[in-house]
Structure formats: C-alpha cells, structure tokens
C-alpha cells in the first residue's frame, strides 16, 4: 500500500496566504502565519496541515454564529474574519431596512474577545448604526436581555461559551432577542462573502460608538429581582463557581437583590481567566470541572453547589445524596424537570418546551397541568422562538426561566430560581433530591444518559451518521424501535442532521454537536409511574436498559 501523501503548499494556496497576510491588521496572527510558513517550508507536516486547514474555506454559521480556534486564515477566528462578519451583518441589516438602528455588542473574557468586540463596534458605527459596546466582559444573557431593553435591531456576543481555551466565537441575535436561524444565517453568510471578496481596508469604520457602564447590568438585575418574591425562603448554604468565566459579578449582585446569602465562592476559579487553568475543559458537564466546588462544599457542609459556564448562560447544580452526603451533579434533564415542575406548581402558564434531544418528562408534566408543550430542534435559537413560551430548557444545562425578558438560555436567572426552590424545600425539611423522587413517583422514572465521542477528524462523524442511516437498529433495549431521519424534516420539526429511534420505553437521538467536534448520542429509558413506586428497583431497571442501549448504539455507530 502506498503511504498517504502529505499535504503540500501549492502555488494557489500560497497566493491566498499572501493575500491574507497583506490585509491582516493583527501583528500576532501575522507572526503566527509567518512561523507556520517557515515550519511548513522546512518540512513540518503539522504546520503544513494547519495551513491547508486554516485556508480551506470560510467559517460557516453554526449555532447562531461563528466558532473556531484562534489563528490566521479564513477558517479561524481572527480580526479579518470578525471584521468581515461585522460588515456582513451590517449589510444584512441594511437589506432589511434596519439601517441606523441600535446594535448591542458584548464579549466574554476569552483571548481577543475585547478586540473583536471593538472591531465590530467600529464597523457597525462606520456603517451608520448606533453601536453600543459593553465596557467589560459581560455574561451573554445580560446582552440577550439588553436587546429588547434598548430596542436594538441586532446584537453580537463575542464568546465561545464552554469551548476549549484556544477557541473563540461570534454569536448573532436579531431584534426579537433570539439567536439567528435559517434562512437568516444564509443571508448573512452571503453578505459576509461579499465583504470577504473585497479589501478589508474598504470596510467603513468609525469610533463614534458608545461604551456602556453598569446601566445595562443594573437593568438586568432589576428584572432578576422580580423573579423571587419577598416572601420567599432564603435560608441556604451554597458554593458557587463561575469556572474562570464572567458570571461572578452578576451572580453575586443577583443573589443580594433576591435576598439570599452570599455563596462560598471557589477562589481559584472566581477571576476571569482565558487560560482556564484549573479545568481540562471549561464546561461544567465535563468530568472534573466542578471538583474544586464539590470539595469546598464538602468542607463547609453546604446544601448545594451551583456552577456557571464561562459566559454564564448555562447552569449546573450538584447535591449531596444519602446519609453519607455523597455529592452528585444533577443531569441537565433532572434540573430541567425540577425547574419545569417548580414553574408549573407556581401556576406559570404558557407553552413549555425542550429540544428533541432532551427528556420527554417535561411534556408529561405540562400535560398533567393542562399546559401546551412543544418539542424543538436543538438550540435556544429554536426554543427561544416558541410562541407564548413559559419555560424552556435543553439537556446541555441551558434553562430559560424568564422568556419575556430573555428568550435565551440564562444561567443567572436559573441560579436564583434554583436557590429559591432549594430554600423552599429546605424550609419544609426536604431537598432537591427529595423533589426529584416525588416527580419520579408521580410521572414515572425517566433516566437519561449520553454517549459522546470527541474526534480529531470530522469525517469520522459523517461516516458514523452514514452507517446509522444505512443500517439502523430495529430493536433497542429489548423492544422494537421506530426510525426517523430528521434530516428529511417533518410537520413538527425542520430538517436537521439527526436520527431518532423511539420505542415505548426507550428513545435515542443521534446528532453531531453544533459547537464541538463530537458525535452525541442522547439516551432515555422510561418506567411507567405505576411501576415506579419502588424507586430503587425502577431506577436499577432503567439504568440497566440505558447501559444495554448504550452498547447497542456504540455498535451501530461503529464505535464499539
């Protein structure tokens, strides 16, 4: 067999690299590009492969915007790509007769986020928009709130959320306060391509933009304060970590305004740090991410642990279980069930919603209270747009507790609602775990899990999805399943790259991640309520079925 041919820098690629280098205003990426070229010309295969990949094509809109590693080239996040994106957004807004409107710009504490935000503000102002940029790293939900608060026509948040340190991103919202969806993303992409075809120097810029102080955060906190009544219980001991992100200031202020005691904050993780030095991945879902918080909670005997992801739009909770107080992080579906049940008990009316990869439990609970329910595609760009939304969540720790003000996932409002529920239960001699038991006995055990595979080659994900579609299982967990290829679309859901397999007691959804190089397989096993009164037995049965389904799906995807 002939050895695989190493990638080479052909004349056409070198021409594109030279053209890029000519217009790049950033000294750092210019130096990085020069270093890669030097190494590639010296025979470094990794440098050559990086250049080939970085110049393979432009970034495309995924989960409401752009996301990629920092570095030179049109397939990376850098000042050239961001400037073209800002010009493209401006062009789209003008095409929609929104010229001159307000555009709010926020950013997190990642590398270059402030620079990318300033570039965006200059280009929006140069194109005649009233650009407003926050003066410091700010949680994403605060920006989402600000869209309606200021009557904006659009907003941009420079963030890569919970991605690794080398990444950054560019999230786009429209004036309704929700993230962009098709066909808007395609229209903006076309405008970006038009901007990229010209010279970067021709993109208009201006320094006539405003820099916001604390007024936006203060308005957001006023709204947060309304989510917890003055008569609520407040006795609670808790540990908090922002995971080196931007949530600490806003969470501390929100907690004080709602009457709760300050958290015991994880000192090693409280300050924003783009290197995320204490975690392998800055995602509370990842093993080990909240270990420091759990250890601190154990030391002080806390009632619960709460974590935000780096841009504070997600919320994670851990609780002590059993007489030995063994700490366990709640799954996203469990916290979604707790918050949804709490909203229903408080008489919140409207449509309840969660994504197709989330548990079916919320639908059952909403029906029991006579409230409508909607299943959406993955992502809050879909959940936030549900008409009459009362509460929505996604299993990846995203919760929308105040859709009127923030039609997006909001880890800060979720924190205060979790504290209110936990304090109420504590006053009654109960815990969040006790409430989960009550929900399970009432509606049946709904056990969820996930099979996720991180890859270095995205082609592996495409191959696995192709295998599944060509030869899907007809039986999972000992029961027949129906197969629905969601890429074909349906009356209820737009087309998306996913496959759903469902039976009476099991459901599996397989899809590529929208934000990371992962293939994700979402698993649910259900035990009816009349067979869930002995929770220990029902949960063992459900977990056993989940493990069986996990093994069967790994084989079906070629991962076992």
N, C-alpha and C positions, 0 to 999 in steps of 0.2 A: 504493500500500500504506500502511495506517495505521501510524504509528510505534508501537513497543512501549510499552505502558503502564508507567510507572514504579511500583514498589511503593509503597504508602501505608500509614500507620499508622492503621488503623481503630479504632473505639471499643472493639471487643472485644479487640484486641491491646493497646491502651493500658491496659485494665483488667488484663490479665495481667501487663503490665510493672510496673504499680503494685503489684500483689500481690507480685510477686517482690521488688521494691525494699524493700517493707515488712519482709520476713523475712531479707534478706541481711545476715549479720553482718560482711561484709568491706567495710571502707571503700574499698579500692582498686576493687573491682568496682562498688560503689555510685557512685563518682565516674565510672568509665568509662561506666556506664549513663547517668548524667546528661549526660555530654558527648555521647554518641550521640543522646540525645533532643533536645538543643539543636541539634545539627547537622541532624538529620532535620527538625525543625520549621523550620529555616532553608532547607530545600530541598536538602540534601546527599543525593543519591541513594545514594551508597555507604553512608552511615550508616543510611539507611532500609533498604537491602537487608540490612545486617548485623543490624539489629534483627529484621527479618522472619525471617531465617535462624536467629538465636540463639534465638528464641522459637517456632520452627516445630514443636518437639516434643522429647521427651526423648531423650537418648543411648540407644543400644541396645548390648547386649553384642556385641562382635565377637570378636577374638582373645583370648578368656578374660576380657574385661572392657570397660572404657570407654576411649576415647581421642579427644581433640578439642583444638582450640585453647583456650587460657585466655581467660576473659572472662565477662561476665554472661549469664544466660539458661539455660534447661534443656537446650539443645543445645551447651553449652560446659562446659569443666572449671572448677569453682569450688567454694567451700565449701558452697554449698547442695546442688549435685549430689552432691558427695562425702559429705556428711552423710546424704543420702537413700540413697545407695548402701550406706553402712555400716549404716544402720538396716535396709535391705532384706536385706543379708547376715545380720545378726543374726536377723531374722525367719525367714529360710530355715533357718538352723542350728537354731533352736528347733523349727521344724516337723519337723525330722529327729531330734528327741530328743537334740540335742547341746548343750543349754543347759549353761552352766557350764564348757565346755571351753576349752582354750587356743587363742588366736588370735595368730599372729605377724604383725607389721606392719613392713614395710621401706619404704625410699624411696631414690630417687636424688638427684642434686644439681640437678635442674631447678627452675625457678621454682615456689614454693609446695609442693614435694613434702613438705617437713618439716611444713608447716601441715596439709596434707591427711592426713598420717600421724597427727598428733596428734589431729585431729578423729576419725579412725577409732578410735584407741585409746580416747579418751574415750567414744565411743558404744558400743564393744564392752564396755568396763568398766561403763558405765551400764546395759547390758542383761544384766549378770550373767556375762559371760565373763571368763576370766583373760587379759587383754590384755597382750602383751609387744611393745614397740616398740624398734627399734634406736636407739642414741644418736647415730648419724652416718650420712651417706649410705653405702649398702651395696650391693654387687653383687647383682643378682637371684638368681643361682644359690646364693649363701650363704643367702638366705631360703628358697629351694626345699629346700636341704639341711636347714635348721632345722625344717621341718615334721615330719619323721619323728624327727629328733633330740630334739625336745621333746614329741613325741606330741600335736601340735596337731590340732584339728578343722578348721582352715582357716588361710589366710594371705592377706595383701594386700600387694602391692608397688605403691607409687605411682611409676610410671615411664611414659615414652613411648618408651623404648628409643632407637631411632635416628631418631625423627621430628624435624622442624624445631624450633627453639628455642621457638616460640610455643605448642607443644603440651605436654600432659601426659596421663597416663593412670592407670588403676586396674585392676591385674591381680589376679585372684582364683584362689586354689588351694584345693583341698579336702585333707582329712587324708591322702589317699593320696600326696600330694606332687606331683600333676599338676594342670594348669590345668583349669578347668571346661569341660564340653562339654554339648551338648543332652542331656536336657531341663533340666538344672540351671540353665543360663543363663536359660531362660524362667521357671523358678520363682523365681529371684532377682529377675528383672525385674518379676515380678508383685508381689513384696514391696516392691520399690523404688517401684513405682507407688502402692502402698498408703501408704507413708511420705510420698510426694510429695503425696498428696491431703490430708494433714493439715497441721498447723502445725509449722514447723521447731522452734519453741520447745518443743513437746511431746515431742521425741525425747530420751530419757533420756541423761544424760551423767554421767561420774564421773572424777575424777582418780586413782582407785585402780587405776592400771596400772603395770607395771614397765618400767623403761628398761634395756636390756641394754648391757653394756660390751663388752669384747673376747672374752667367753667363747664366743659363737656363732662368730665368725671363727676362734678358736683350734681349736674342734672341727672346723670345716670343713677347716682347714689340716692337722690331724692325718690326716684322711681323704685329702686330696690327697697327702700324703707317702707313702701306701701305694700310690699308682699308679705309682711309679717305683722299681724295685729298687735296692738299694745298689750292686749290681754294674754298674749301667748306665753307659754312657759319658757324659761330661759336657763334653767339650771343644767349645765352640761360642761364636762371636761373633754377637751379635744385637742388633737395635734394636727397641724397643717403644714403642707409643703407645696411651694409653687414650682418645684423641680427646676430651679435656676431660671425660671421664666419671669413674666411680668405681672403675675397675679397678686403678689403680696400686698402692695399698697392698696389696691382696690378692695381686696377681700377684708383687710383689716378695717378699712373705713366702713364697708358694708355691714360688718359684724357689729361695730359700735353703734351704727344708726338703727340696727334692728334689735339692740338690747342684749346681745349675747356677750359672754365673757370672751376676752381675747384668747386666741389659740396659743398653745405652746408650739411655737414655730421651729421647724428644723433649721438651725442656724447655718449649717453647712450648705443649705440649698436656698436660702432666702434671697440672696442677691442675684439679680440677673447676670448670667454668665454664658456667652455664646459657645463656650467650650464644653458645657455640661459635664464638669469634671468628675462628679460622683456617680454617674449612671452610664451604663453601656449605651442605652437609647433613652432619650428624654420623653418617654411615653409611659404613663402610669400603668398601662396594660402589660408592659414588658416585665418578665421576672427580674426581681431585684430592684426595680426602680424606686419602690417606696419602703425598702428595707430600713433605711435610717429613721423614717417616720414610725414604722412599726416598733423598732427598738425603743424609741423615745416614748411611745405610748405605753409600752410595757413597763418602763421605768417609773412613769408617773401615775400609772393606773387609770389611763384615760378611758372615756366612754366610746370614743371612735376616732378614726383617722380620716382626714379629708385631704385630697391632693388635686391640684390643677395641672394640666399640661402647660407647656411653655407660653402659649398665647392665651391661656385661661378660658378657652371656650369649651373645654371638657372637664368633667368632674369625676373623681374616683373616691370610693369610700371603703374602708376596712373596719371590721367589727370584731370584738372578742367573742368567742363561741365556747359554750360549755363551762363546767366548773373550773377547768384549768385555764380558762381565758386564752385559748389558742386563737391567734389573730388570723382572720381570713378576709381577703379582699372580695367584695361583692362583684359578681359579674355585672356587666353593663345591663343585661336584661333584668337582673334582680333589682338594681337600683331604679331602672325604668318602671318596673312593676310597683315598687314602693312609692315613687313619686306620682305615678298614674293613679294608684289606689288612693293615695292621700288627696289628690285633686278631686276625685270622684266623691270621696267621703265628705269633703268640704263643700260639695254642691256646685263645683265648677261645671258649667255646661258648654257644649260646643262639640266640635269634632276632635276625637282623639286619633292619633296617627303614629305609626312607626314604619320603618323601612322593611323591605321584603326579606332582609337578612336578619331581622330581629325576631324575638319570640312572638308566638301567637297569643300569649297570655293577655296582653293589653286589649286585644279585640274582644276576648271573652269577658273581661271585666267591664268594658264600656257597654257591651250588650246587656249585661246584668243591671246596669243603671239606666238603660234606655237612651244611651248617648251614641251618636253615629261614630263610625270608625272607618279609617282609610289606610290602606297599605300603599306605600310609595316606593319608588326606586331608592337606591342607596344615596345618602347625602342629604344634608339640610337644604340644599338648593331646591329639593323637591318637598321635603317635609314642611319647610317654612312657607311654602306657597299653598298649602291646603286651605281652602276657604273655610272661615269660621273656626280655625284651629284653636283648641282649648289647651291641649298638651301634646307634645310630640317628643319622641326620643329615638335614638339609634343605639344599637348594642355596643358600639365603639365609644361608649362613655359620653355621648352627646345628648343633652337634655334641653328642651325649650319649655320653660316654666312660665314665661310671660310673653306669649307671642304677639300681643298687641303692641308692646314696646320694642321687642327684639325677636323678629321672626327668624331666628337662627339659633344654633346651639349656644348656650350661655352657661359657662362653668361657675360664674359668680352668683347669679340668681339661684342656680342649683344648690350651691353651698348653703345659702341662707334657708332654702326650703328644707334641705336635709337636716340642718340644725334645728329648725322649728319642729319637724316631725320627731327627731330623736329626743328632744327635750320634752315634748308632749308624752311620748311613750315612757320616758324615764319617770315622769311625774306619776304615771299610772302603774309603775312597777314593772314595766316591760322594756323591751329592746327592739331594735330594728330586726334582729333575728326572729324574735317572737312574732312580729308582724308578718314576716315572710312565711312563717309556719301557718299563721292564720289564713293568709292568702292561698297557700297550697292546699289546705284542707277545704277551703271554700270552692276553689276553681280547679283543683287537681294539680299534681306536680307537673311542672314544665321545666325540665332540665335542659340546659343548653351548653354547648361547648364549641370549640373551633379547632380546625386543623389548618394551620398556616405554614406555608413553605416559602422562605426567603430565597431568592435566586440571584445569581450574578448575570445570567443571560435571560432576557425577557422571552426569547424564543422557546424556552422550556415551558413557560406558562401557556403560550399559544399551542404548543404540542399537546400539553395535558388537556386543555379545553377541547381540542380536536378529537382526542381519544375518547373523552367522555361523550361528546355528541355522536360519535360514530358507533359507540358500543356502550350505551348507558346501562346501569344495573336495572333489572326489573324487580328486584327484591332487596330490601334493606332491613336489617334488624328483625328478620323473620316474617316480614309482611310485604305484600305487593306494593309497589310504588308507581305513581304516575309521573311521567317525564314531561316537563315543559321547558322548551328552549326559549328563554326570554329575549334572545336576540331577534326573534321573529315578531315581537310585540304582541299585545293583546288589547282587548277592550278596556282593561283596567290599568295596564302599565305600558308606557312607551318602551320601545326596543332598548335592550341593554345587553352587554356581553355577560350573560349569566345563564345557568341551568338550574332549574328547580326540580327536585324529586320529592314527592309527597305521598304519604300513606295516612292511615287513620291515626297512627300513634307516632310517626316519625316524619320529619321534614328536613331536607338538606338543600342548601343553596350554595352553588359554587361560582366564584367570580374572581377575576383579577382585582387586586387592590387598586384604588384610584389614586393613591398617594405614595405607595411604596412598591418596590419590586417583589411583591408577594402574590402567591396564589392562596386564596382564602376559601375555606370550606366551612360553612356555618351549619351546625347540627342541633336538632331539637328532638327530644323524646318526651312523650306526654303519657301520664297515667290519669285516668278519669277520676273525678272527685270522689265517687263512691268507693274507689279502690285506693284512696289517698289518706284515709283517716289514720292509718298507722303510717306515719310519715317516714319512719326509719326504713320500713320494708319497701314502701313505694319509691323512695329515693334510691335505694340499692338497685331495685329493678330498673329504674330509669337510667341510672349511671351505667349499669351493665349493658343496656341496649345502646347507649351512646358509644361505649367502647367498641361494641360489635360493629356499629355503623361506621365509626372512625376507621377501623381496619378495612372494612369493605370499600370505603371510599378511597383510601390510600391505594388499594389495589386497582380500582377502576381508573384512577388518575395516573397510574404508573409510578406512584411514589412509595409503594410498599415492597 
